Amino acid sequence: MRVIRMSRILATVSALTLVGACNDAFSPPPNIPTFEGLTVVPRSATIQAGQVVALKARLIDANGDPLNGVATSWTSSNEVVATVAATGEVLGRGAGHAIITATAQGKSQTAAILVLGKPSKPAPKGEN
């Protein structure tokens, strides 16, 4: 009787050990590339008020390879001069300078934007 009871206990312990060994929670995590930095392209631009320039944030991993899927936020130092959309598109609003900053996971990079005033309209004929 004791031998049968001991066999059942050993069988139960063995089964639990096998179930625990198959649990994926103990597997090492997959090799996920780590975010290393970003570069804003172009680093500077000159536009007229009312024009748009598209900035891009190039994100790289520790090996220098392109990295996708990292959220990037954009800000303007002077929204009277230029505003920036979540996509990196900069709209010139008025003459002056603005620094556009892209930030991802605590790292940032800037681009300098010079906005020229709107071109003056030509004088009507006969007023020159």
N, CA, C and O atoms as a printed pandas DataFrame, in Angstrom:
     atom_number atom_name residue_name chain_id  residue_number  x_coord  y_coord  z_coord
0              1         N          MET        A               1    0.808   -1.181    0.000
1              2        CA          MET        A               1    0.000    0.000    0.000
2              3         C          MET        A               1    0.865    1.264    0.000
3              4         O          MET        A               1    0.605    2.228   -0.720
4              5         N          ARG        A               2    1.894    1.217    0.831
5              6        CA          ARG        A               2    2.790    2.366    0.896
6              7         C          ARG        A               2    3.507    2.590   -0.415
7              8         O          ARG        A               2    3.741    3.734   -0.805
8              9         N          VAL        A               3    3.855    1.534   -1.094
9             10        CA          VAL        A               3    4.561    1.634   -2.357
10            11         C          VAL        A               3    3.657    2.280   -3.404
11            12         O          VAL        A               3    4.121    3.097   -4.199
12            13         N          ILE        A               4    2.388    1.929   -3.414
13            14        CA          ILE        A               4    1.446    2.514   -4.379
14            15         C          ILE        A               4    1.261    4.001   -4.083
15            16         O          ILE        A               4    1.259    4.821   -5.002
16            17         N          ARG        A               5    1.107    4.347   -2.817
17            18        CA          ARG        A               5    0.925    5.750   -2.445
18            19         C          ARG        A               5    2.157    6.568   -2.825
19            20         O          ARG        A               5    2.035    7.675   -3.348
20            21         N          MET        A               6    3.336    6.023   -2.562
21            22        CA          MET        A               6    4.576    6.720   -2.904
22            23         C          MET        A               6    4.695    6.866   -4.420
23            24         O          MET        A               6    5.158    7.904   -4.893
24            25         N          SER        A               7    4.294    5.866   -5.188
25            26        CA          SER        A               7    4.335    5.941   -6.647
26            27         C          SER        A               7    3.430    7.041   -7.162
27            28         O          SER        A               7    3.791    7.772   -8.084
28            29         N          ARG        A               8    2.242    7.161   -6.559
29            30        CA          ARG        A               8    1.308    8.221   -6.968
30            31         C          ARG        A               8    1.877    9.602   -6.666
31            32         O          ARG        A               8    1.747   10.525   -7.471
32            33         N          ILE        A               9    2.499    9.737   -5.519
33            34        CA          ILE        A               9    3.103   11.027   -5.149
34            35         C          ILE        A               9    4.217   11.375   -6.128
35            36         O          ILE        A               9    4.304   12.510   -6.597
36            37         N          LEU        A              10    5.065   10.404   -6.436
37            38        CA          LEU        A              10    6.155   10.652   -7.381
38            39         C          LEU        A              10    5.621   10.969   -8.779
39            40         O          LEU        A              10    6.172   11.824   -9.473
40            41         N          ALA        A              11    4.572   10.296   -9.189
41            42        CA          ALA        A              11    3.971   10.566  -10.498
42            43         C          ALA        A              11    3.392   11.970  -10.541
43            44         O          ALA        A              11    3.531   12.665  -11.547
44            45         N          THR        A              12    2.748   12.396   -9.466
45            46        CA          THR        A              12    2.177   13.749   -9.407
46            47         C          THR        A              12    3.288   14.794   -9.438
47            48         O          THR        A              12    3.175   15.784  -10.162
48            49         N          VAL        A              13    4.341   14.600   -8.681
49            50        CA          VAL        A              13    5.459   15.544   -8.665
50            51         C          VAL        A              13    6.114   15.604  -10.045
51            52         O          VAL        A              13    6.462   16.688  -10.512
52            53         N          SER        A              14    6.284   14.476  -10.693
53            54        CA          SER        A              14    6.873   14.448  -12.037
54            55         C          SER        A              14    6.007   15.198  -13.029
55            56         O          SER        A              14    6.518   15.949  -13.861
56            57         N          ALA        A              15    4.695   15.001  -12.949
57            58        CA          ALA        A              15    3.778   15.693  -13.866
58            59         C          ALA        A              15    3.837   17.202  -13.641
59            60         O          ALA        A              15    3.872   17.969  -14.603
60            61         N          LEU        A              16    3.848   17.626  -12.401
61            62        CA          LEU        A              16    3.937   19.060  -12.110
62            63         C          LEU        A              16    5.263   19.639  -12.588
63            64         O          LEU        A              16    5.308   20.774  -13.060
64            65         N          THR        A              17    6.326   18.880  -12.471
65            66        CA          THR        A              17    7.636   19.342  -12.943
66            67         C          THR        A              17    7.622   19.523  -14.452
67            68         O          THR        A              17    8.166   20.503  -14.962
68            69         N          LEU        A              18    7.010   18.597  -15.171
69            70        CA          LEU        A              18    6.935   18.713  -16.626
70            71         C          LEU        A              18    6.086   19.901  -17.041
71            72         O          LEU        A              18    6.443   20.613  -17.979
72            73         N          VAL        A              19    4.968   20.129  -16.359
73            74        CA          VAL        A              19    4.112   21.276  -16.680
74            75         C          VAL        A              19    4.870   22.571  -16.437
75            76         O          VAL        A              19    4.795   23.493  -17.249
76            77         N          GLY        A              20    5.592   22.652  -15.342
77            78        CA          GLY        A              20    6.366   23.853  -15.044
78            79         C          GLY        A              20    7.483   24.081  -16.043
79            80         O          GLY        A              20    7.802   25.226  -16.362
80            81         N          ALA        A              21    8.083   23.006  -16.543
81            82        CA          ALA        A              21    9.172   23.128  -17.517
82            83         C          ALA        A              21    8.676   23.642  -18.854
83            84         O          ALA        A              21    9.437   24.247  -19.610
84            85         N          CYS        A              22    7.411   23.406  -19.152
85            86        CA          CYS        A              22    6.844   23.857  -20.426
86            87         C          CYS        A              22    6.309   25.280  -20.364
87            88         O          CYS        A              22    5.875   25.817  -21.383
88            89         N          ASN        A              23    6.332   25.891  -19.209
89            90        CA          ASN        A              23    5.787   27.237  -19.047
90            91         C          ASN        A              23    6.716   28.244  -19.711
91            92         O          ASN        A              23    7.887   28.338  -19.345
92            93         N          ASP        A              24    6.207   29.004  -20.687
93            94        CA          ASP        A              24    7.006   29.987  -21.422
94            95         C          ASP        A              24    7.397   31.177  -20.567
95            96         O          ASP        A              24    8.258   31.955  -20.977
96            97         N          ALA        A              25    6.803   31.351  -19.403
97            98        CA          ALA        A              25    7.127   32.487  -18.546
98            99         C          ALA        A              25    8.584   32.437  -18.089
99           100         O          ALA        A              25    9.140   33.459  -17.687
100          101         N          PHE        A              26    9.203   31.269  -18.146
101          102        CA          PHE        A              26   10.571   31.142  -17.697
102          103         C          PHE        A              26   11.571   31.222  -18.842
103          104         O          PHE        A              26   12.778   31.127  -18.620
104          105         N          SER        A              27   11.076   31.398  -20.070
105          106        CA          SER        A              27   11.959   31.508  -21.232
106          107         C          SER        A              27   12.627   32.872  -21.239
107          108         O          SER        A              27   12.023   33.852  -20.802
108          109         N          PRO        A              28   13.859   32.957  -21.726
109          110        CA          PRO        A              28   14.502   34.282  -21.807
110          111         C          PRO        A              28   13.774   35.152  -22.827
111          112         O          PRO        A              28   13.226   34.631  -23.799
112          113         N          PRO        A              29   13.759   36.470  -22.622
113          114        CA          PRO        A              29   13.068   37.362  -23.561
114          115         C          PRO        A              29   13.756   37.354  -24.924
115          116         O          PRO        A              29   14.959   37.108  -25.013
116          117         N          PRO        A              30   12.990   37.625  -25.994
117          118        CA          PRO        A              30   13.606   37.672  -27.320
118          119         C          PRO        A              30   14.595   38.835  -27.421
119          120         O          PRO        A              30   14.526   39.786  -26.643
120          121         N          ASN        A              31   15.503   38.751  -28.375
121          122        CA          ASN        A              31   16.500   39.797  -28.571
122          123         C          ASN        A              31   15.839   41.001  -29.250
123          124         O          ASN        A              31   15.699   41.025  -30.473
124          125         N          ILE        A              32   15.439   41.986  -28.468
125          126        CA          ILE        A              32   14.773   43.185  -28.980
126          127         C          ILE        A              32   15.828   44.269  -29.168
127          128         O          ILE        A              32   16.583   44.562  -28.241
128          129         N          PRO        A              33   15.893   44.883  -30.385
129          130        CA          PRO        A              33   16.882   45.934  -30.592
130          131         C          PRO        A              33   16.638   47.113  -29.643
131          132         O          PRO        A              33   15.493   47.480  -29.382
132          133         N          THR        A              34   17.701   47.689  -29.140
133          134        CA          THR        A              34   17.565   48.818  -28.220
134          135         C          THR        A              34   17.717   50.133  -28.972
135          136         O          THR        A              34   18.549   50.258  -29.871
136          137         N          PHE        A              35   16.909   51.101  -28.593
137          138        CA          PHE        A              35   16.943   52.430  -29.191
138          139         C          PHE        A              35   18.235   53.122  -28.762
139          140         O          PHE        A              35   18.565   53.162  -27.577
140          141         N          GLU        A              36   18.955   53.661  -29.733
141          142        CA          GLU        A              36   20.226   54.321  -29.439
142          143         C          GLU        A              36   20.149   55.829  -29.630
143          144         O          GLU        A              36   20.684   56.572  -28.808
144          145         N          GLY        A              37   19.500   56.302  -30.688
145          146        CA          GLY        A              37   19.447   57.736  -30.922
146          147         C          GLY        A              37   18.631   58.088  -32.140
147          148         O          GLY        A              37   18.056   57.225  -32.804
148          149         N          LEU        A              38   18.594   59.381  -32.421
149          150        CA          LEU        A              38   17.842   59.857  -33.574
150          151         C          LEU        A              38   18.532   61.042  -34.210
151          152         O          LEU        A              38   19.310   61.754  -33.576
152          153         N          THR        A              39   18.227   61.234  -35.478
153          154        CA          THR        A              39   18.737   62.355  -36.250
154          155         C          THR        A              39   17.563   62.969  -36.991
155          156         O          THR        A              39   16.745   62.247  -37.563
156          157         N          VAL        A              40   17.469   64.299  -36.988
157          158        CA          VAL        A              40   16.420   64.991  -37.732
158          159         C          VAL        A              40   16.989   65.399  -39.087
159          160         O          VAL        A              40   18.091   65.939  -39.182
160          161         N          VAL        A              41   16.209   65.127  -40.132
161          162        CA          VAL        A              41   16.614   65.444  -41.501
162          163         C          VAL        A              41   15.501   66.229  -42.155
163          164         O          VAL        A              41   14.353   65.786  -42.092
164          165         N          PRO        A              42   15.760   67.364  -42.781
165          166        CA          PRO        A              42   17.028   68.093  -42.792
166          167         C          PRO        A              42   17.271   68.785  -41.453
167          168         O          PRO        A              42   16.341   68.981  -40.671
168          169         N          ARG        A              43   18.518   69.150  -41.196
169          170        CA          ARG        A              43   18.888   69.807  -39.937
170          171         C          ARG        A              43   18.542   71.288  -39.949
171          172         O          ARG        A              43   18.475   71.923  -38.897
172          173         N          SER        A              44   18.319   71.845  -41.157
173          174        CA          SER        A              44   17.901   73.246  -41.259
174          175         C          SER        A              44   17.129   73.422  -42.561
175          176         O          SER        A              44   17.297   72.663  -43.516
176          177         N          ALA        A              45   16.274   74.450  -42.571
177          178        CA          ALA        A              45   15.501   74.755  -43.775
178          179         C          ALA        A              45   15.088   76.214  -43.742
179          180         O          ALA        A              45   14.911   76.803  -42.676
180          181         N          THR        A              46   14.935   76.789  -44.936
181          182        CA          THR        A              46   14.420   78.148  -45.090
182          183         C          THR        A              46   13.161   78.050  -45.934
183          184         O          THR        A              46   13.177   77.495  -47.033
184          185         N          ILE        A              47   12.059   78.600  -45.403
185          186        CA          ILE        A              47   10.778   78.555  -46.110
186          187         C          ILE        A              47   10.106   79.923  -46.036
187          188         O          ILE        A              47   10.474   80.772  -45.224
188          189         N          GLN        A              48    9.140   80.109  -46.880
189          190        CA          GLN        A              48    8.317   81.320  -46.839
190          191         C          GLN        A              48    7.167   81.079  -45.861
191          192         O          GLN        A              48    6.776   79.935  -45.628
192          193         N          ALA        A              49    6.629   82.154  -45.292
193          194        CA          ALA        A              49    5.427   82.036  -44.471
194          195         C          ALA        A              49    4.335   81.415  -45.343
195          196         O          ALA        A              49    4.142   81.826  -46.487
196          197         N          GLY        A              50    3.632   80.440  -44.808
197          198        CA          GLY        A              50    2.594   79.732  -45.556
198          199         C          GLY        A              50    3.087   78.455  -46.207
199          200         O          GLY        A              50    2.269   77.641  -46.636
200          201         N          GLN        A              51    4.396   78.247  -46.297
201          202        CA          GLN        A              51    4.941   77.026  -46.882
202          203         C          GLN        A              51    5.166   75.966  -45.803
203          204         O          GLN        A              51    5.217   76.259  -44.609
204          205         N          VAL        A              52    5.297   74.721  -46.275
205          206        CA          VAL        A              52    5.508   73.587  -45.383
206          207         C          VAL        A              52    6.806   72.885  -45.764
207          208         O          VAL        A              52    7.124   72.749  -46.946
208          209         N          VAL        A              53    7.553   72.441  -44.755
209          210        CA          VAL        A              53    8.716   71.578  -44.972
210          211         C          VAL        A              53    8.516   70.345  -44.092
211          212         O          VAL        A              53    8.130   70.463  -42.929
212          213         N          ALA        A              54    8.779   69.166  -44.650
213          214        CA          ALA        A              54    8.617   67.911  -43.913
214          215         C          ALA        A              54    9.939   67.491  -43.299
215          216         O          ALA        A              54   10.916   67.249  -44.008
216          217         N          LEU        A              55    9.964   67.408  -41.972
217          218        CA          LEU        A              55   11.135   66.901  -41.259
218          219         C          LEU        A              55   10.906   65.421  -40.955
219          220         O          LEU        A              55    9.773   64.992  -40.739
220          221         N          LYS        A              56   11.971   64.662  -40.940
221          222        CA          LYS        A              56   11.907   63.233  -40.621
222          223         C          LYS        A              56   12.857   62.947  -39.465
223          224         O          LYS        A              56   13.957   63.496  -39.403
224          225         N          ALA        A              57   12.424   62.088  -38.554
225          226        CA          ALA        A              57   13.293   61.621  -37.471
226          227         C          ALA        A              57   13.788   60.236  -37.857
227          228         O          ALA        A              57   12.994   59.304  -37.994
228          229         N          ARG        A              58   15.084   60.100  -38.031
229          230        CA          ARG        A              58   15.683   58.801  -38.342
230          231         C          ARG        A              58   16.149   58.192  -37.030
231          232         O          ARG        A              58   17.055   58.714  -36.379
232          233         N          LEU        A              59   15.527   57.086  -36.647
233          234        CA          LEU        A              59   15.830   56.416  -35.394
234          235         C          LEU        A              59   16.759   55.239  -35.667
235          236         O          LEU        A              59   16.599   54.534  -36.663
236          237         N          ILE        A              60   17.734   55.027  -34.778
237          238        CA          ILE        A              60   18.679   53.929  -34.969
238          239         C          ILE        A              60   18.797   53.100  -33.693
239          240         O          ILE        A              60   18.536   53.581  -32.590
240          241         N          ASP        A              61   19.201   51.830  -33.877
241          242        CA          ASP        A              61   19.444   50.967  -32.724
242          243         C          ASP        A              61   20.930   50.998  -32.375
243          244         O          ASP        A              61   21.694   51.762  -32.965
244          245         N          ALA        A              62   21.335   50.174  -31.423
245          246        CA          ALA        A              62   22.718   50.173  -30.946
246          247         C          ALA        A              62   23.718   49.782  -32.036
247          248         O          ALA        A              62   24.901   50.109  -31.933
248          249         N          ASN        A              63   23.253   49.083  -33.081
249          250        CA          ASN        A              63   24.129   48.700  -34.190
250          251         C          ASN        A              63   24.147   49.736  -35.307
251          252         O          ASN        A              63   24.845   49.554  -36.304
252          253         N          GLY        A              64   23.389   50.823  -35.155
253          254        CA          GLY        A              64   23.305   51.845  -36.194
254          255         C          GLY        A              64   22.291   51.529  -37.269
255          256         O          GLY        A              64   22.216   52.230  -38.279
256          257         N          ASP        A              65   21.505   50.476  -37.064
257          258        CA          ASP        A              65   20.485   50.088  -38.038
258          259         C          ASP        A              65   19.200   50.878  -37.801
259          260         O          ASP        A              65   18.904   51.244  -36.663
260          261         N          PRO        A              66   18.427   51.148  -38.869
261          262        CA          PRO        A              66   17.151   51.873  -38.704
262          263         C          PRO        A              66   16.223   51.128  -37.755
263          264         O          PRO        A              66   16.178   49.898  -37.743
264          265         N          LEU        A              67   15.490   51.889  -36.966
265          266        CA          LEU        A              67   14.580   51.326  -35.972
266          267         C          LEU        A              67   13.205   51.935  -36.172
267          268         O          LEU        A              67   13.070   53.157  -36.225
268          269         N          ASN        A              68   12.190   51.102  -36.282
269          270        CA          ASN        A              68   10.821   51.568  -36.466
270          271         C          ASN        A              68   10.011   51.292  -35.210
271          272         O          ASN        A              68   10.399   50.477  -34.373
272          273         N          GLY        A              69    8.890   51.974  -35.089
273          274        CA          GLY        A              69    7.978   51.701  -33.990
274          275         C          GLY        A              69    8.264   52.453  -32.710
275          276         O          GLY        A              69    7.633   52.177  -31.690
276          277         N          VAL        A              70    9.190   53.394  -32.727
277          278        CA          VAL        A              70    9.478   54.199  -31.539
278          279         C          VAL        A              70    8.724   55.523  -31.684
279          280         O          VAL        A              70    8.891   56.237  -32.673
280          281         N          ALA        A              71    7.904   55.837  -30.701
281          282        CA          ALA        A              71    7.105   57.068  -30.758
282          283         C          ALA        A              71    8.016   58.295  -30.701
283          284         O          ALA        A              71    8.942   58.364  -29.893
284          285         N          THR        A              72    7.732   59.261  -31.578
285          286        CA          THR        A              72    8.495   60.504  -31.640
286          287         C          THR        A              72    7.541   61.671  -31.453
287          288         O          THR        A              72    6.477   61.714  -32.069
288          289         N          SER        A              73    7.922   62.624  -30.599
289          290        CA          SER        A              73    7.110   63.835  -30.431
290          291         C          SER        A              73    7.886   65.023  -30.992
291          292         O          SER        A              73    9.117   65.029  -30.999
292          293         N          TRP        A              74    7.148   66.027  -31.459
293          294        CA          TRP        A              74    7.732   67.211  -32.090
294          295         C          TRP        A              74    7.266   68.458  -31.365
295          296         O          TRP        A              74    6.106   68.548  -30.961
296          297         N          THR        A              75    8.178   69.439  -31.193
297          298        CA          THR        A              75    7.810   70.727  -30.598
298          299         C          THR        A              75    8.516   71.858  -31.340
299          300         O          THR        A              75    9.562   71.664  -31.959
300          301         N          SER        A              76    7.916   73.043  -31.260
301          302        CA          SER        A              76    8.491   74.249  -31.854
302          303         C          SER        A              76    8.864   75.214  -30.736
303          304         O          SER        A              76    8.128   75.360  -29.760
304          305         N          SER        A              77   10.009   75.869  -30.883
305          306        CA          SER        A              77   10.434   76.845  -29.886
306          307         C          SER        A              77    9.687   78.167  -30.036
307          308         O          SER        A              77    9.678   78.979  -29.111
308          309         N          ASN        A              78    9.056   78.393  -31.202
309          310        CA          ASN        A              78    8.392   79.666  -31.461
310          311         C          ASN        A              78    7.216   79.430  -32.414
311          312         O          ASN        A              78    7.381   79.488  -33.633
312          313         N          GLU        A              79    6.045   79.165  -31.862
313          314        CA          GLU        A              79    4.877   78.846  -32.690
314          315         C          GLU        A              79    4.317   80.047  -33.447
315          316         O          GLU        A              79    3.466   79.877  -34.321
316          317         N          VAL        A              80    4.770   81.239  -33.136
317          318        CA          VAL        A              80    4.387   82.415  -33.927
318          319         C          VAL        A              80    5.105   82.361  -35.274
319          320         O          VAL        A              80    4.586   82.836  -36.284
320          321         N          VAL        A              81    6.295   81.781  -35.276
321          322        CA          VAL        A              81    7.112   81.677  -36.489
322          323         C          VAL        A              81    6.807   80.379  -37.239
323          324         O          VAL        A              81    6.621   80.398  -38.456
324          325         N          ALA        A              82    6.756   79.252  -36.522
325          326        CA          ALA        A              82    6.536   77.953  -37.171
326          327         C          ALA        A              82    5.869   76.981  -36.210
327          328         O          ALA        A              82    6.225   76.903  -35.035
328          329         N          THR        A              83    4.897   76.244  -36.730
329          330        CA          THR        A              83    4.271   75.182  -35.951
330          331         C          THR        A              83    4.680   73.846  -36.563
331          332         O          THR        A              83    5.035   73.768  -37.740
332          333         N          VAL        A              84    4.623   72.793  -35.742
333          334        CA          VAL        A              84    5.008   71.465  -36.216
334          335         C          VAL        A              84    3.915   70.465  -35.853
335          336         O          VAL        A              84    3.406   70.457  -34.732
336          337         N          ALA        A              85    3.565   69.625  -36.822
337          338        CA          ALA        A              85    2.559   68.587  -36.620
338          339         C          ALA        A              85    3.210   67.339  -36.028
339          340         O          ALA        A              85    4.436   67.222  -36.000
340          341         N          ALA        A              86    2.389   66.418  -35.560
341          342        CA          ALA        A              86    2.878   65.158  -34.996
342          343         C          ALA        A              86    3.644   64.332  -36.025
343          344         O          ALA        A              86    4.394   63.428  -35.657
344          345         N          THR        A              87    3.466   64.630  -37.296
345          346        CA          THR        A              87    4.153   63.915  -38.381
346          347         C          THR        A              87    5.503   64.535  -38.727
347          348         O          THR        A              87    6.252   63.961  -39.518
348          349         N          GLY        A              88    5.834   65.702  -38.150
349          350        CA          GLY        A              88    7.091   66.379  -38.451
350          351         C          GLY        A              88    6.969   67.441  -39.521
351          352         O          GLY        A              88    7.971   68.050  -39.896
352          353         N          GLU        A              89    5.761   67.684  -40.026
353          354        CA          GLU        A              89    5.577   68.739  -41.029
354          355         C          GLU        A              89    5.543   70.100  -40.334
355          356         O          GLU        A              89    4.779   70.320  -39.395
356          357         N          VAL        A              90    6.389   71.000  -40.820
357          358        CA          VAL        A              90    6.535   72.330  -40.232
358          359         C          VAL        A              90    5.858   73.346  -41.155
359          360         O          VAL        A              90    6.121   73.375  -42.357
360          361         N          LEU        A              91    4.994   74.169  -40.587
361          362        CA          LEU        A              91    4.307   75.223  -41.327
362          363         C          LEU        A              91    4.885   76.564  -40.921
363          364         O          LEU        A              91    4.860   76.934  -39.747
364          365         N          GLY        A              92    5.412   77.299  -41.913
365          366        CA          GLY        A              92    5.894   78.651  -41.655
366          367         C          GLY        A              92    4.706   79.579  -41.434
367          368         O          GLY        A              92    3.798   79.638  -42.263
368          369         N          ARG        A              93    4.713   80.309  -40.310
369          370        CA          ARG        A              93    3.567   81.179  -39.976
370          371         C          ARG        A              93    3.919   82.659  -40.076
371          372         O          ARG        A              93    3.075   83.470  -40.460
372          373         N          GLY        A              94    5.133   83.014  -39.741
373          374        CA          GLY        A              94    5.541   84.410  -39.781
374          375         C          GLY        A              94    7.057   84.509  -39.804
375          376         O          GLY        A              94    7.748   83.552  -39.455
376          377         N          ALA        A              95    7.571   85.645  -40.208
377          378        CA          ALA        A              95    9.017   85.813  -40.354
378          379         C          ALA        A              95    9.734   85.629  -39.019
379          380         O          ALA        A              95    9.288   86.117  -37.981
380          381         N          GLY        A              96   10.858   84.910  -39.074
381          382        CA          GLY        A              96   11.674   84.710  -37.876
382          383         C          GLY        A              96   12.346   83.347  -37.865
383          384         O          GLY        A              96   12.370   82.635  -38.868
384          385         N          HIS        A              97   12.893   83.002  -36.697
385          386        CA          HIS        A              97   13.595   81.727  -36.509
386          387         C          HIS        A              97   12.828   80.866  -35.506
387          388         O          HIS        A              97   12.232   81.377  -34.559
388          389         N          ALA        A              98   12.855   79.562  -35.730
389          390        CA          ALA        A              98   12.282   78.607  -34.775
390          391         C          ALA        A              98   13.173   77.367  -34.755
391          392         O          ALA        A              98   13.748   76.977  -35.772
392          393         N          ILE        A              99   13.271   76.766  -33.591
393          394        CA          ILE        A              99   13.983   75.502  -33.438
394          395         C          ILE        A              99   12.919   74.418  -33.259
395          396         O          ILE        A              99   12.087   74.488  -32.354
396          397         N          ILE        A             100   12.963   73.419  -34.136
397          398        CA          ILE        A             100   12.035   72.300  -34.052
398          399         C          ILE        A             100   12.781   71.134  -33.408
399          400         O          ILE        A             100   13.877   70.778  -33.840
400          401         N          THR        A             101   12.186   70.545  -32.381
401          402        CA          THR        A             101   12.825   69.457  -31.641
402          403         C          THR        A             101   12.022   68.174  -31.781
403          404         O          THR        A             101   10.807   68.161  -31.578
404          405         N          ALA        A             102   12.712   67.095  -32.129
405          406        CA          ALA        A             102   12.137   65.747  -32.139
406          407         C          ALA        A             102   12.654   65.030  -30.903
407          408         O          ALA        A             102   13.848   65.084  -30.609
408          409         N          THR        A             103   11.762   64.356  -30.172
409          410        CA          THR        A             103   12.156   63.642  -28.958
410          411         C          THR        A             103   11.600   62.223  -29.006
411          412         O          THR        A             103   10.435   62.012  -29.344
412          413         N          ALA        A             104   12.443   61.258  -28.664
413          414        CA          ALA        A             104   12.040   59.858  -28.580
414          415         C          ALA        A             104   12.795   59.211  -27.426
415          416         O          ALA        A             104   14.025   59.247  -27.389
416          417         N          GLN        A             105   12.075   58.630  -26.501
417          418        CA          GLN        A             105   12.646   57.925  -25.342
418          419         C          GLN        A             105   13.756   58.720  -24.655
419          420         O          GLN        A             105   14.817   58.177  -24.347
420          421         N          GLY        A             106   13.508   59.992  -24.421
421          422        CA          GLY        A             106   14.446   60.819  -23.675
422          423         C          GLY        A             106   15.603   61.394  -24.476
423          424         O          GLY        A             106   16.392   62.171  -23.937
424          425         N          LYS        A             107   15.723   61.038  -25.731
425          426        CA          LYS        A             107   16.783   61.600  -26.580
426          427         C          LYS        A             107   16.143   62.583  -27.547
427          428         O          LYS        A             107   15.008   62.387  -27.980
428          429         N          SER        A             108   16.875   63.644  -27.885
429          430        CA          SER        A             108   16.295   64.645  -28.777
430          431         C          SER        A             108   17.328   65.161  -29.769
431          432         O          SER        A             108   18.538   65.038  -29.576
432          433         N          GLN        A             109   16.796   65.743  -30.838
433          434        CA          GLN        A             109   17.608   66.333  -31.895
434          435         C          GLN        A             109   16.810   67.507  -32.450
435          436         O          GLN        A             109   15.580   67.487  -32.420
436          437         N          THR        A             110   17.499   68.533  -32.956
437          438        CA          THR        A             110   16.818   69.739  -33.412
438          439         C          THR        A             110   17.092   70.041  -34.882
439          440         O          THR        A             110   18.033   69.531  -35.490
440          441         N          ALA        A             111   16.229   70.889  -35.417
441          442        CA          ALA        A             111   16.408   71.446  -36.760
442          443         C          ALA        A             111   16.107   72.934  -36.655
443          444         O          ALA        A             111   15.155   73.332  -35.983
444          445         N          ALA        A             112   16.909   73.750  -37.310
445          446        CA          ALA        A             112   16.718   75.203  -37.317
446          447         C          ALA        A             112   15.888   75.587  -38.538
447          448         O          ALA        A             112   16.206   75.203  -39.664
448          449         N          ILE        A             113   14.827   76.343  -38.305
449          450        CA          ILE        A             113   13.945   76.769  -39.388
450          451         C          ILE        A             113   13.958   78.293  -39.466
451          452         O          ILE        A             113   13.736   78.981  -38.469
452          453         N          LEU        A             114   14.220   78.806  -40.661
453          454        CA          LEU        A             114   14.152   80.240  -40.923
454          455         C          LEU        A             114   12.915   80.455  -41.793
455          456         O          LEU        A             114   12.792   79.882  -42.876
456          457         N          VAL        A             115   12.009   81.285  -41.302
457          458        CA          VAL        A             115   10.798   81.590  -42.069
458          459         C          VAL        A             115   10.906   83.026  -42.563
459          460         O          VAL        A             115   11.069   83.963  -41.781
460          461         N          LEU        A             116   10.811   83.172  -43.871
461          462        CA          LEU        A             116   10.833   84.497  -44.487
462          463         C          LEU        A             116    9.400   85.008  -44.557
463          464         O          LEU        A             116    8.454   84.225  -44.638
464          465         N          GLY        A             117    9.249   86.327  -44.526
465          466        CA          GLY        A             117    7.912   86.894  -44.659
466          467         C          GLY        A             117    7.309   86.540  -46.006
467          468         O          GLY        A             117    8.023   86.161  -46.935
468          469         N          LYS        A             118    6.016   86.660  -46.109
469          470        CA          LYS        A             118    5.352   86.383  -47.380
470          471         C          LYS        A             118    5.890   87.327  -48.433
471          472         O          LYS        A             118    6.136   88.499  -48.148
472          473         N          PRO        A             119    6.077   86.827  -49.660
473          474        CA          PRO        A             119    6.570   87.725  -50.705
474          475         C          PRO        A             119    5.548   88.829  -50.945
475          476         O          PRO        A             119    4.337   88.613  -50.916
476          477         N          SER        A             120    6.088   90.016  -51.182
477          478        CA          SER        A             120    5.179   91.137  -51.407
478          479         C          SER        A             120    4.504   90.984  -52.780
479          480         O          SER        A             120    5.084   90.475  -53.739
480          481         N          LYS        A             121    3.280   91.439  -52.819
481          482        CA          LYS        A             121    2.536   91.376  -54.089
482          483         C          LYS        A             121    3.079   92.451  -55.023
483          484         O          LYS        A             121    3.411   93.553  -54.585
484          485         N          PRO        A             122    3.168   92.128  -56.308
485          486        CA          PRO        A             122    3.658   93.161  -57.244
486          487         C          PRO        A             122    2.656   94.326  -57.288
487          488         O          PRO        A             122    1.446   94.138  -57.162
488          489         N          ALA        A             123    3.202   95.524  -57.471
489          490        CA          ALA        A             123    2.340   96.723  -57.555
490          491         C          ALA        A             123    1.493   96.629  -58.813
491          492         O          ALA        A             123    1.955   96.137  -59.843
492          493         N          PRO        A             124    0.258   97.098  -58.731
493          494        CA          PRO        A             124   -0.588   97.093  -59.940
494          495         C          PRO        A             124    0.072   97.908  -61.053
495          496         O          PRO        A             124    0.818   98.851  -60.791
496          497         N          LYS        A             125   -0.212   97.533  -62.274
497          498        CA          LYS        A             125    0.372   98.222  -63.437
498          499         C          LYS        A             125    0.021   99.704  -63.383
499          500         O          LYS        A             125   -1.097  100.090  -63.043
500          501         N          GLY        A             126    0.999  100.506  -63.725
501          502        CA          GLY        A             126    0.787  101.940  -63.774
502          503         C          GLY        A             126    1.113  102.660  -62.477
503          504         O          GLY        A             126    1.092  103.890  -62.438
504          505         N          GLU        A             127    1.426  101.899  -61.377
505          506        CA          GLU        A             127    1.745  102.544  -60.099
506          507         C          GLU        A             127    3.238  102.560  -59.841
507          508         O          GLU        A             127    3.652  102.974  -58.757
508          509         N          ASN        A             128    4.058  102.138  -60.768
509          510        CA          ASN        A             128    5.506  102.135  -60.572
510          511         C          ASN        A             128    6.094  103.437  -60.905
511          512         O          ASN        A             128    7.308  103.612  -60.796
